[in-house]
Amino acid sequence: MNAPNDLAVVKTRQQAAWASGDYAVIGTTLQIVGEMLAEACDLRWDEAVLDVAAGNGNATLAAARRGCKVTSTDYVGALLERGRERARADRLDVTFEVADVEALPYKDSRFDAVLSTFGVMFAPDHARSAAEMARVCRGKGRIGLANWTPDSMVGQMFKIIGRHLPPPPGAQSPALWGTEAHLKSLFGPKAKIVAKERTFNFRYRSAAHFIEVFRTWYGPVHKAFAALPAEKGAELNQELTSLLASRNTAGLESLVVPSEYLEVVITLP
């Protein structure tokens, strides 16, 4: 059982991390994941859709483009502002509200579908987050998720960071959300879970370019490098470089690194 105080520490650190940098710089490259998830969930015009831990709004925009009435939420207001800018540019009518997935301010069965792309998986209290998503989703509604798998490049990147900056005791790995067994334990035996492993390709000039972008704009990596002394930061840089090089499919001229994720559609009883 996770200790509440330990999880509070995790959440405080996470909020500070995601508020640093500018996740939208990386997040916008992941838009295709939101589009594919919207199709997997078979979203319909006028359906009420909630995007939790929405970041800069990839799933939000995908649902809005399909005529849904979307509420986009995150516990970092600055991230929602990026989503608001994008929705305005595309002339999409979306409601943006600061909200924590572990304590959603909505009535039971309020939404036809609840979505999250690489978001809810980072919430400290897995069981509480899953319960809240299920609570606000109507019976026979869908919960659609995109979660990095433990063995994916991103999963391994966080594992490397965790070796340099261990999380507080009681914290569960976000990558557990990328396993069917964990999802079944969270949503229960009556929920129908359809999971497909998919791949997103990160495309950068080189490993050095990838690390430069992520340490500048991606909150957790930005905070990790900022917290480490120079010598330890150099070690982290080398480990990340080795990881990227080992998975690069583009040869010496560029960087294309596949990262597997689990696309999940959960139909509630």
N, C-alpha and C positions, 0 to 999 in steps of 0.2 A: 504494500500500500504506500503510495506517495505521501510524504509529509506535506501538509498545506504550506508551512513556512518555507520549505525547500522550493515548492512550486512558485511561491510568490517571488522568491529571489530569481528564479529562472525567468519569470514573466517580466520583471523589472529590467533584467539584462537584455531580454529580447526586444522590448519596446525601445530601449536606447539604441540597440543595434540597427533595427529596421528604420528608425528615425534618422540615422546617420547616412551619409552618402546620398544616393538618389536611385532607389531600386528601379524606377521607371526606365532608366538607361538600359538595364538588362531585361526588365520585364516586357518591354514592347517587342523584343525579339522572340518572345514566347507566344505571340498572339495566336499562332496556328493551333496551339494546344487548346485554347479556349473555344475556338471554332469547332474543332473536332469533338470536344466534350459536349457542346451544345447539340451537335448532330446525334451523338450517342444517346443523349437524354431525350431526343425526339421532342424538343421544345415546341410549343404551339403558340400561335398568336393570342394575345391577351392573357396568357398564363402569368400568375404572380410568381416571380423568381427572386430569390435572395442569394446574393453572392457574399460569402463570409471570408474574412481575411483576404479581401479582394485585391489588395495592393493597388496597382495602377489600372486595374479593371479589365483584364483580358476576357474573363468569363462574363463580366458585366456587359461589355460591348457586344460580345457574341450573342448573348441572349436578347439584348435590345434590338439588334439587327434582325432578329426573328420575330419581332413584334411583341415581345414579352414586356410586362410591367415590372421593371427591375428595381430592386433596392440593393445598393452596393454598400458594403460595410467593411470597416477595418478599425483596429484600435489605434492606428497612427493616422491622424488627420491629414498630414502632409501627403501621404500616399493617395488618399482619396482625391485630393486636389488635382493630382495628375490624371486620374480617371475622369474627373469632371471636365478638365480641359479637352480631353479626347472626345468625350461624349458631345460636348458643345461643337467641336469641329465637324463631327459627323451628323449634327443636328438630331441627336438621339435624346429622348426624354427619359432621364434616369434620376432616381432619388438617391442621394448620397448621405449616409449617416455614420457617425462614429459609433461603433459598437464592438464589444468583445464577444467572440464566438462562445466563450465559456459562460456568458450571462446575457443572452440575447433579449432585447427589450420588446419582444413581440409575443402576441397571443398564440396559444396552441393552434396548430393546423392552419396557420396564417398563409402559408405559401404552397404552391403546386410543385415547386422544385427548389432545391437548395444546392448551390454549386460552390466549389472551391478549387482553384488551380494552384498547386504548390503553396497553399496558404494555411489551412487548418492543420496540416501535418506538423506545423511548427508550434502549435499551441501546447503549453506545458501539460495540461490535464486532458489526456486523451479521452478518457471515459466521459468527463463532463462535456467536452466539446461535441462528441458524438451524440450524447443524450440531448443536448440543446438543438442540434440540427434536426434530429428526429422529432423533437417536440414541436417545432414550428412548422414542420412539413406535414401536410395532410395525409390521411390514410390513402394508400395506393399511389402516393406521390413519389418523386424520385430525388435521390441525393446523388449528385454527380461530382466525382473527385478526380483530380490528376495528382498523383503522389510519386515522388522519386523513389525508386527501389533501393534496398540496401547496397546492392552491388553496382549500382549505376555510378557514372563518373561523379555526379553531384553527391550521392550517398557516400562515396569514398572521400570526396573533398571534405565533407563535414566530419568524417571519421578522423582524417588527418588533423583538422583544426582542433577536434576534441582531445587529441593526444597532447597538443600544445597548451590548450586552455580547457582543462576538464570541467564539465558542467557540475553544478552542485549535486550532492547525493539526492536520489529520488527522482531524478529527471529521466524520462524515457526517451529513447532515440526517435527523432522524427521519422526516420526511414522505416520504422515499424508499420507506418501507414501504407507503405508500398508492398505489404504482404497480405495475402488473402486471409491467412490465419488470424492476424491481428484485427482485421476488419470484421471478421465473423465474431470475434470475442467482444468487439465494441457494439455491434448493432444487433447481435442476438440471432438465434437459430431461425426465427420466423421471417427475417428479412431476406429477400432474394438479391444475391450479389452476383453481378456479371462483371468480371474483370478481364481486361485485355492488356497485355504488355505492349507498349508502343515505344518509339524512339524519337527523341528530339536531338537534332544535330547543332551543336554550338559551332559557330563559324567565326574565326578570328585570323589575324595575320600569322600569329605564332603563339607559342605558350607564353612568352613574355608579354605579348599584347593582351592575351586573355587575363593574365594576372594583374596587369596594370589597370585594366578596366574594372575588374572585380574588386581590387583593393581600393580603388578610388570611389566606386559607386555602389557596390553591393554591401549592405550594412554589416552582415556577420563577418565577411572577409576584411572589410575596412576596419572594424573594431578589433579583430584578431591581430592584425599587423600593428595597429596603434598601441595595443596593450603589451606587445612583446618587445623586449630589448633588441637592439640591432642584431646581435649574434643569433638569437632565437628566431627573429624575423627572417634572417637569411636561410636558416634551416627550413622554416616553413615554405619559403619561396622555392627552395630546391626540391622539397617533397612534392609540392604542387606541380612543378615543372616536370618531374619524373612521371607523375600520374598522367598528365596531359600528353606527354610524349609517348607513353606506352599505349595510349588509346587513339592517337591521331591516325586518321585514315587518309590524310591528304599528302603524305610524303613530306619532303623537306621544304617545299615551297609555300605551304600555308598550314592552317590548322582547322581540321574538321573533326570534332570529337562527339561521337554518339553518346547519349545518356538515356538509359532506359527509365521509363516511368509506367506506373499502373493507371490505366484509364478505367474508372469504376463507375458503374451505375447501380445504385442500391434502390430497390423498390420496397417500400414499407408495407407491412401488412395492414 
